[in-house]
Amino acid sequence: MSGSWLEISGPGGVRRAALQADTTRVGGGAAEVPLAGLGDEQLHFSVRPARVRFEGRGAPPRCAGVSFIERALRPGDRLEWAGYTLVYGGEAEEGQLAPLEEIAVPGEVVTSASEDRLAQRVRAGIACELGLVERAAAQRWQTAVLEGRFEPDACARELLARAPTREGEERMQARAGLLLRDFVMASHLSGAKGAGRKLRGGLRNLAAFLLAQLVALLVFTGIVVAILLVLRSKGESLDALLDRVISWVP
C-alpha cells in the first residue's frame, strides 16, 4: 500500500478506500474502487506523482469549484463528482508531488490554492464570454462592476456554480487555447516587428482600395462607350447630340 487514501461520501454513506502504489481506478466499469450509478466513467488516481485524471463523457469532477480533466493533488483536496465527495489524503511527500504543484517565484510561493483561484477566474471569464453561465448571474455582476462592488473570486464562484456540459467544456478549452496563442504572439506583434506588420497590412489594404477604384472606373468607362456606340448605330450624330447638350447650358 502507498499510504494514500480516499474518504468517499455518497448515497451509501462514508467509507475510506486505500490507493494502490501505481494507479487506482475509482467509479464504474472494472474500477478497483466501485461507485454506483457511474456507468463506465472513472477517476484514475496515481500517487507518485499525486494526480487524478477523469475518464468519461459526462460532467467532469470539480475541485474548489473548478471543473477539471486532470490535476495535481495535495492531501485534503476535496473533489465533487456525480453526487460523490472524495477527499484525498495520505503520505504525499514533497519529492512525490507533481512538477507544477509548487512553483517558486522570487519572494513568493505559489500554492495550489492560488493556482485554483487563478484557474477559476480565467474559466469564469471564458465561460461568460461564451455565454455558458446563467444570464441573471452575469447581469448581477455587471451591475456590481458599474457600482464599484466587483469581487473577482465571488464572481467566479457564482458564474461557475453550474457545471458546463461536455460540449461547453470543449468550447472553453478551445477558447483558452486561442487566448494562449494570442498571449504568446503578443510580444511578436508589438514593437518594431508589430509596426512593420501593421505597415505591410496597411499597404495591402491601400493597394486593394486603389485596385477596386480602377476596376470601377474601367467599368464606368465601358458603359459610357457602349451607350455611345448604340446611339451611333441608330444613326444619331454625336456632334448633333453634343450641340443639343451645349444648347441646354445657360
C-alpha positions, 0 to 999 in steps of 0.5 A: 500500500502507498499510504494514500487514501480516499474518504468517499461520501455518497448515497451509501454513506462514508467509507475510506478506500486505500490507493494502490502504489501505481494507479487506482481506478475509482467509479464504474466499469472494472474500477478497483474502487466501485461507485454506483450509478457511474456507468463506465466513467472513472477517476484514475488516481496515481500517487507518485506523482499525486494526480487524478485524471477523469475518464468519461463523457459526462460532467467532469469532477470539480475541485474548489469549484473548478471543473477539471480533466486532470490535476495535481493533488495535495492531501485534503483536496476535496473533489465533487463528482456525480453526487460523490465527495472524495477527499484525498489524503495520505503520505504525499511527500514533497519529492512525490508531488507533481512538477507544477504543484509548487512553483517558486517565484522570487519572494513568493510561493505559489500554492495550489490554492492560488493556482485554483483561484487563478484557474477559476477566474480565467474559466469564469471569464471564458465561460461568460464570454461564451455565454455558458453561465446563467444570464441573471448571474452575469447581469448581477455582476455587471451591475456590481462592476458599474457600482464599484462592488466587483469581487473577482473570486465571488464572481467566479464562484457564482458564474461557475456554480453550474457545471458546463456540459461536455460540449461547453467544456470543449468550447472553453478549452478551445477558447483558452487555447486561442487566448494562449496563442494570442498571449504568446504572439503578443510580444511578436506583434508589438514593437518594431516587428508589430509596426512593420506588420501593421505597415505591410497590412496597411499597404495591402489594404491601400493597394486593394482600395486603389485596385477596386477604384480602377476596376470601377472606373474601367467599368464606368468607362465601358458603359459610357462607350457602349451607350455611345456606340448604340446611339451611333448605330441608330444613326444619331450624330454625336456632334448633333447630340453634343450641340443639343447638350451645349444648347441646354447650358445657360 
